[in-house]
Amino acid sequence: MGLSWQQGPLSSGAIGKFLVPQPLPARMLYVEPLRRRMRVRFEKTWIADSEKVLLLFEPTRYPVAYFLESDIVEGVLEKSGHVTQHTDLGETTWYSVRVGDRVVQRAAWQHTNLPAHAEDLKGRVAFAWRSMDAFFEEDERIVGHAADPYHRIDIRQTSRQLIVKHGETTIAQTSRPQVLYESGFAPRWYVNREDIDLAALKLAENKTFCPYKGVCSYFDIGDVRLAAWSYPETYPEVARIADWISFEANKVDVYLDGAQLHLEPGQQVVPHGPDRELTLEELALDNRKL
């Protein structure tokens, strides 16, 4: 998403290109100050609190937040003895995180033999997102991964004709779809339930999670699994598509103004699991408490 994910400019599947005379390196890492206060909660304790977080953008990965050692509560990090080798950043030392009797192995890491050009990360530690209880920017919980400041979602109403078919059966037909443009992704078309034959859709058990939109539900159409999806309850920022339904163009036939849509590079989304089965209700409760 944003810079380094899906079709972002630093990802391996970038849709655009840099207009430079010489080929760029196959992998480029980018780091910048977050410029927001970020806190980490573990075992009901704030174990890190910083206004000097650095975000690392690495190809095909979500952005990662790195904290100064001085902004981490003393004693919560314990060297695990586990050491790995990062492709670009060298030797990586892993830590357990302990508060009281609770300990999680390999819950944080630090690059301990950095090349000279990457010394911005010297003396900094990153926490494994799902190993912590929660991350916050100011008093609001951030879910999924560190928020990408280059990630953007725009939703536009349109009068274009959208038709969805499964075989010879028309599943949806509308002249009032909404199109969602999201950084690093191809456009997605959403249809009001009033314009859909809902009897043709069967709610599937699958759920995935988007850090920018919320928990996503899926539908089967006939013998086609996960052919459509919807966000029944979205975050307020994308409430316009709440409970609208979008269809997967490589699983059913989707026509826009008479032209059939096909799956584009980067349109196949890599699912992002919730933070330990996080629900929107839990998130709302967390934000009300603070």
C-alpha positions in Angstrom: 0.0 0.0 0.0 1.2 3.5 -0.5 4.9 3.5 -1.4 5.9 -0.1 -1.1 2.8 -2.3 -1.3 0.9 -3.7 -4.2 1.4 -1.3 -7.2 3.2 1.4 -5.2 6.4 3.0 -6.7 8.8 1.1 -4.5 7.0 -2.3 -4.9 8.0 -5.0 -7.3 4.7 -4.6 -9.1 4.8 -0.8 -9.6 2.4 0.4 -12.2 4.4 3.5 -12.9 8.1 4.2 -13.5 10.8 6.7 -12.5 11.9 8.9 -15.4 15.6 8.6 -14.9 18.3 7.8 -17.4 19.8 4.8 -15.5 18.0 1.7 -14.2 17.2 1.9 -10.5 18.3 -0.8 -8.1 15.9 -3.8 -8.0 15.2 -3.0 -4.3 15.0 0.4 -2.8 14.3 1.0 0.9 13.0 4.4 2.1 12.9 5.8 5.7 11.3 9.0 7.0 10.1 10.5 10.3 6.6 9.6 11.2 6.0 13.0 12.8 3.2 11.6 15.0 3.3 10.4 18.5 3.1 6.6 18.6 2.7 4.4 21.6 2.8 0.6 22.1 0.7 -1.2 24.7 1.5 -4.6 26.1 -0.1 -6.3 29.2 -2.0 -3.1 29.9 1.3 -1.2 30.0 2.7 1.5 27.7 6.1 0.0 26.8 7.0 2.6 24.2 6.1 6.2 23.7 7.8 8.4 21.1 7.5 11.4 18.9 10.6 10.4 17.0 9.5 7.2 15.3 11.0 6.4 11.9 9.0 4.5 9.3 10.8 2.0 7.1 9.3 1.3 3.6 10.6 -2.0 2.1 9.4 -3.5 -1.2 6.3 -5.8 -0.9 6.0 -5.0 2.9 3.8 -2.8 5.0 5.6 0.2 6.6 7.3 -0.6 9.9 7.7 1.7 12.9 11.2 1.9 14.5 11.5 3.4 18.1 14.6 4.8 19.7 15.8 2.5 22.5 15.5 5.5 24.9 11.8 5.7 24.1 11.2 2.1 25.2 10.5 1.2 28.9 13.7 -0.1 30.4 13.7 -3.9 31.1 10.9 -5.0 28.7 13.3 -6.1 26.0 15.3 -9.4 26.5 17.7 -10.7 24.0 16.4 -14.0 22.7 19.7 -15.3 21.2 18.0 -15.5 17.8 19.8 -13.7 15.0 18.8 -13.5 11.3 20.2 -11.8 8.3 18.2 -9.0 6.5 18.8 -8.8 2.7 19.6 -5.1 2.8 20.2 -4.2 6.5 22.5 -7.0 7.7 22.5 -8.8 11.0 19.2 -8.6 12.9 18.9 -9.4 16.6 15.6 -10.5 18.0 14.2 -9.8 21.4 11.5 -11.2 23.7 9.1 -8.7 25.3 8.3 -9.2 29.0 6.0 -7.4 31.4 5.5 -9.2 34.7 4.9 -12.9 34.1 3.9 -12.4 30.5 6.6 -12.9 27.8 6.4 -13.2 24.0 9.3 -14.6 22.1 10.7 -12.8 19.1 8.4 -9.9 19.6 10.9 -7.2 18.6 14.0 -6.8 16.5 17.0 -4.5 15.9 19.4 -4.3 13.0 22.8 -4.5 14.7 25.3 -4.4 11.9 23.9 -1.8 9.6 25.6 -0.7 6.4 26.8 3.0 6.5 24.0 4.2 4.2 21.3 2.8 6.6 22.6 4.2 9.9 19.4 6.2 10.4 18.1 2.9 11.9 21.0 2.5 14.4 19.8 2.2 18.0 16.2 1.6 17.0 13.9 -1.2 17.7 10.7 -2.4 15.8 7.9 -4.4 17.5 6.1 -7.3 15.8 2.6 -5.9 15.3 0.6 -9.0 16.3 2.8 -9.7 19.3 1.8 -6.4 20.9 -1.7 -5.7 22.4 -2.1 -2.4 20.5 -0.5 0.5 18.8 -1.8 4.1 19.1 -1.2 7.4 17.3 -2.0 9.9 20.1 -5.2 8.4 21.7 -6.5 6.5 18.6 -5.7 2.9 18.0 -4.0 2.0 14.7 -4.7 -1.5 13.4 -3.1 -3.8 10.9 0.2 -2.1 10.6 1.8 1.4 10.9 -0.3 3.9 9.0 1.2 4.7 5.6 1.1 8.5 5.1 1.2 8.0 1.4 -1.9 5.8 1.3 -5.0 7.5 0.1 -8.6 6.5 -0.6 -11.0 8.5 -2.8 -14.6 7.5 -3.5 -16.4 8.9 -6.5 -20.1 8.7 -7.5 -20.6 8.0 -11.2 -23.4 7.5 -13.7 -21.6 4.8 -15.8 -23.4 1.6 -16.6 -22.2 -1.4 -14.6 -23.5 -4.9 -15.2 -22.5 -8.1 -13.4 -23.3 -11.5 -14.8 -22.8 -15.1 -13.8 -23.2 -17.2 -16.9 -26.4 -15.9 -18.5 -27.8 -14.6 -15.2 -27.7 -10.9 -14.4 -26.6 -10.4 -10.8 -26.4 -6.6 -10.7 -27.2 -3.7 -13.0 -26.8 -0.1 -12.1 -26.2 3.4 -13.4 -25.2 4.7 -10.1 -22.1 2.8 -8.9 -19.4 4.2 -6.8 -15.7 3.7 -7.7 -13.1 3.5 -5.0 -9.6 4.6 -5.9 -7.0 3.4 -3.4 -3.2 4.0 -3.5 -1.4 1.0 -5.0 -4.6 -0.7 -6.2 -6.7 -0.7 -9.4 -10.1 0.9 -9.1 -12.9 -1.0 -7.4 -16.6 -0.6 -8.3 -19.3 -0.8 -5.6 -23.0 -1.4 -6.2 -25.9 -0.4 -4.0 -27.8 -3.5 -2.7 -31.0 -2.2 -4.2 -29.4 -2.8 -7.7 -28.4 -6.4 -6.9 -30.2 -9.7 -7.0 -29.4 -10.5 -3.4 -30.9 -14.0 -3.7 -28.0 -14.9 -5.9 -25.5 -14.1 -3.2 -24.6 -16.4 -0.4 -22.7 -15.1 2.6 -19.4 -16.9 2.9 -17.5 -17.6 6.2 -14.4 -15.8 5.1 -13.5 -12.5 6.5 -10.4 -10.3 5.9 -9.3 -7.0 7.3 -8.3 -3.7 5.7 -6.5 -1.3 8.0 -8.1 1.6 6.1 -11.7 0.3 5.5 -12.4 -2.3 8.2 -13.6 -5.9 8.4 -14.6 -7.3 5.0 -17.3 -10.0 4.4 -17.5 -12.2 1.3 -20.2 -13.8 -0.9 -20.3 -16.9 -3.1 -22.3 -16.7 -6.3 -23.5 -20.1 -7.4 -20.5 -22.4 -7.6 -18.1 -19.4 -7.6 -16.4 -18.9 -4.2 -15.7 -15.4 -2.9 -17.0 -13.7 -6.0 -18.1 -10.5 -4.2 -17.4 -8.6 -1.0 -18.7 -5.9 1.2 -17.7 -3.8 4.3 -20.9 -4.0 6.4 -19.5 -1.5 8.9 -16.7 0.7 7.6 -14.5 3.3 9.3 -16.1 6.8 9.2 -13.6 8.0 6.5 -15.0 5.5 3.9 -18.6 5.3 5.2 -19.9 6.0 1.6 -19.3 2.4 0.7 -20.7 0.9 3.9 -22.7 -2.2 3.0 -22.3 -1.7 -0.7 -21.0 -4.7 -2.7 -18.1 -5.1 -5.1 -17.6 -8.0 -7.5 -14.4 -9.8 -8.5 -13.9 -9.4 -12.2 -11.9 -12.6 -12.6 -14.6 -14.7 -11.0 -17.8 -13.3 -12.5 -18.4 -11.1 -15.7 -18.3 -7.4 -14.9 -19.1 -4.9 -17.7 -18.5 -1.2 -17.5 -20.2 0.8 -20.2 -20.3 -2.4 -22.2 -16.7 -3.2 -21.9 -15.8 -6.3 -19.9 -13.4 -5.6 -17.0 -10.5 -8.0 -16.4 -8.3 -8.5 -13.4 -5.4 -6.0 -13.7 -1.9 -6.5 -12.3 -2.0 -5.4 -8.6 -5.8 -5.8 -8.4 -5.4 -9.2 -6.7 -5.3 -8.1 -3.1 -3.1 -9.9 -0.5 -5.4 -10.4 2.5 -4.4 -8.8 5.7 -5.5 -10.7 8.8 -7.0 -8.8 11.8 -4.8 -8.1 14.9 -5.6 -11.2 16.9 -9.2 -11.4 15.5 -9.8 -7.7 16.2 -13.4 -6.6 15.8 -14.7 -3.1 15.1 -16.5 -3.2 18.4 -13.2 -3.8 20.3 -11.6 -0.9 18.3 -14.5 1.4 19.1 -14.3 0.5 22.8 -10.5 1.1 22.9 -10.9 4.6 21.4 -13.8 5.5 23.8 -11.7 4.5 26.8 -9.0 7.1 26.0 
